[in-house]
Amino acid sequence: MNRLNIAVIGAGYWGKKVIAQILDIARTGEEINLYSVADSSPIALEQCRKEFGPLNYRLDYRELLSDPKVSAVHLCSPNQTHFEIASEFLREGKHVLVEKPLAMKSREGYELVRLAKEHGSVLCTGHVHRFNNGIRGLRRLMDSGVLGDIYYLRLKWTGFMAIQNNREVITDLGPHPFDICNNLLETWPKKISCKGRGYRSSAGYEMASIYSEHPGGYDAGIELSWLDMEKHRDVTVVGSDGTAELDCIEQRLVLHRKGAVERVMVVPNNTLREEILHFARCIEYNSSAEHYPNRADGTLGANVVRVLETTKKSLEEERTIQVEIPRGEPIPASEPMPGLHAEPPSMGSL
Ligand SMILES: NC(=O)c1ccc[n+]([C@@H]2O[C@H](COP(=O)([O-])OP(=O)(O)OC[C@H]3O[C@@H](n4cnc5c(N)ncnc54)[C@H](O)[C@@H]3O)[C@@H](O)[C@H]2O)c1
């Protein structure tokens, strides 16, 4: 396989993590080469220089648009820039991985899907928990029947953040919980109701409490907060015979059954590394006959943005809103469950 020349656009908090991963993959394997890092802030690039040493740094990503050596970009710039920058690269026939959320508006997200198709490019969304072995373990547990009939899901996505200007918590923290609900239930919500508010500033919502109703009678309660001093990325599944609790950061999965608490074996993995390698493999197989499913494709990203829009509408209009996912957009295929033991799930008493 030829090395994939990838450029990272946006080298802030998340972009630096992506750069570190790509450099590590390039050091340990042969698949990817970090071709360039672009950030409009000289300060951000100076910090990168100190942290990563000399690289092909650019202040203007536009210099990379027509560079034939660039095959792919990983977009880690602020949410508001995703649509514009991703469109420009897709129009040049580059492959693009856009950090979540794919875009600020769902029609922009679906337009990116269209552009990728038109130009034969791979479009991925940074739904990193698609690659989380903890989520895979939880799905496996649900599929095994050990929880009995699934009743409802509870997701807690919280952590402290300073007052944010031009950002609100639903767009920022909401994508992962909604993506996880889709991954676990294989459906999109039918209806959403949401309450929330900003406490320290009127600039944007800092807390949101969301109730989402899925087909089949499954419900999900989602708590988002930038005010909670404790960071949580937790998913709980409540069933008739048991409750499963997953800490998505530690990839620690626990099963509660009558009178027993058991730890379910999950081999923790590096989710960001897997996401980047998955992007590279999607590109590798893109033009070949061999099938390699894109597990975090643009349609998934655009559908998540549609759900976020519905959530904000519910909050603003103070009512339950019907979710309308465009027809004909496929739900991502179920994925295999690497990194886990064969059924039944392996458990050890706590
Ligand atoms: N998958 C995850 O779990 C995860 C976690 C954190 C952030 N993110 C996503 O990553 C993205 C970046 O978030 P962050 O926390 O790193 O933000 P950040 O503000 O720390 O970094 C953004 C960087 O982009 C640069 N930038 C702004 N406009 C630009 C432009 N036009 N061209 C090039 N560079 C530009 C800024 O100078 C800054 O260095 C967001 O979309 C966010 O949602 C994803």
Ligand as a Chemical Component Dictionary entry (heavy atoms), coordinates in Angstrom:
data_LIG
# 
_chem_comp.id                   LIG 
_chem_comp.type                 NON-POLYMER 
_chem_comp.pdbx_formal_charge   0 
_chem_comp.three_letter_code    LIG 
# 
loop_
_chem_comp_atom.comp_id 
_chem_comp_atom.atom_id 
_chem_comp_atom.alt_atom_id 
_chem_comp_atom.type_symbol 
_chem_comp_atom.charge 
_chem_comp_atom.model_Cartn_x 
_chem_comp_atom.model_Cartn_y 
_chem_comp_atom.model_Cartn_z 
_chem_comp_atom.pdbx_ordinal 
LIG N1  N1  N 0  -14.020 13.456 18.891 1  
LIG C1  C1  C 0  -13.883 14.068 20.043 2  
LIG O1  O1  O 0  -14.075 13.456 21.082 3  
LIG C2  C2  C 0  -13.510 15.529 20.076 4  
LIG C3  C3  C 0  -12.978 16.079 21.249 5  
LIG C4  C4  C 0  -12.635 17.426 21.257 6  
LIG C5  C5  C 0  -12.869 18.216 20.132 7  
LIG N2  N2  N 1  -13.407 17.650 19.018 8  
LIG C6  C6  C 0  -13.701 18.476 17.835 9  
LIG O2  O2  O 0  -12.483 18.976 17.298 10 
LIG C7  C7  C 0  -12.681 20.283 16.772 11 
LIG C8  C8  C 0  -11.684 21.239 17.397 12 
LIG O3  O3  O 0  -11.935 21.324 18.782 13 
LIG P1  P1  P 0  -10.806 21.825 19.790 14 
LIG O4  O4  O 0  -11.323 21.589 21.155 15 
LIG O5  O5  O -1 -9.489  21.262 19.395 16 
LIG O6  O6  O 0  -10.812 23.402 19.489 17 
LIG P2  P2  P 0  -9.590  24.409 19.653 18 
LIG O7  O7  O 0  -10.191 25.763 19.687 19 
LIG O8  O8  O 0  -8.692  23.980 20.758 20 
LIG O9  O9  O 0  -8.759  24.235 18.282 21 
LIG C9  C9  C 0  -9.208  24.683 17.033 22 
LIG C10 C10 C 0  -7.992  25.150 16.210 23 
LIG O10 O10 O 0  -8.422  25.471 14.892 24 
LIG C11 C11 C 0  -7.737  26.645 14.458 25 
LIG N3  N3  N 0  -8.518  27.300 13.412 26 
LIG C12 C12 C 0  -9.608  28.101 13.543 27 
LIG N4  N4  N 0  -10.057 28.466 12.327 28 
LIG C13 C13 C 0  -9.219  27.901 11.418 29 
LIG C14 C14 C 0  -9.136  27.914 10.000 30 
LIG N5  N5  N 0  -10.030 28.583 9.269  31 
LIG N6  N6  N 0  -8.122  27.248 9.396  32 
LIG C15 C15 C 0  -7.212  26.547 10.137 33 
LIG N7  N7  N 0  -7.231  26.503 11.478 34 
LIG C16 C16 C 0  -8.232  27.158 12.107 35 
LIG C17 C17 C 0  -7.598  27.489 15.718 36 
LIG O11 O11 O 0  -6.556  28.432 15.609 37 
LIG C18 C18 C 0  -7.322  26.409 16.777 38 
LIG O12 O12 O 0  -5.917  26.186 16.928 39 
LIG C19 C19 C 0  -14.137 20.642 17.053 40 
LIG O13 O13 O 0  -14.898 20.375 15.914 41 
LIG C20 C20 C 0  -14.538 19.700 18.176 42 
LIG O14 O14 O 0  -15.909 19.385 18.187 43 
LIG C21 C21 C 0  -13.717 16.326 18.967 44 
# 
loop_
_chem_comp_bond.comp_id 
_chem_comp_bond.atom_id_1 
_chem_comp_bond.atom_id_2 
_chem_comp_bond.value_order 
_chem_comp_bond.pdbx_ordinal 
LIG N1  C1  SING 1  
LIG C1  O1  DOUB 2  
LIG C1  C2  SING 3  
LIG C2  C3  SING 4  
LIG C2  C21 DOUB 5  
LIG C3  C4  DOUB 6  
LIG C4  C5  SING 7  
LIG C5  N2  DOUB 8  
LIG N2  C6  SING 9  
LIG N2  C21 SING 10 
LIG C6  O2  SING 11 
LIG C6  C20 SING 12 
LIG O2  C7  SING 13 
LIG C7  C8  SING 14 
LIG C7  C19 SING 15 
LIG C8  O3  SING 16 
LIG O3  P1  SING 17 
LIG P1  O4  DOUB 18 
LIG P1  O5  SING 19 
LIG P1  O6  SING 20 
LIG O6  P2  SING 21 
LIG P2  O7  DOUB 22 
LIG P2  O8  SING 23 
LIG P2  O9  SING 24 
LIG O9  C9  SING 25 
LIG C9  C10 SING 26 
LIG C10 O10 SING 27 
LIG C10 C18 SING 28 
LIG O10 C11 SING 29 
LIG C11 N3  SING 30 
LIG C11 C17 SING 31 
LIG N3  C12 SING 32 
LIG N3  C16 SING 33 
LIG C12 N4  DOUB 34 
LIG N4  C13 SING 35 
LIG C13 C14 SING 36 
LIG C13 C16 DOUB 37 
LIG C14 N5  SING 38 
LIG C14 N6  DOUB 39 
LIG N6  C15 SING 40 
LIG C15 N7  DOUB 41 
LIG N7  C16 SING 42 
LIG C17 O11 SING 43 
LIG C17 C18 SING 44 
LIG C18 O12 SING 45 
LIG C19 O13 SING 46 
LIG C19 C20 SING 47 
LIG C20 O14 SING 48 
# 
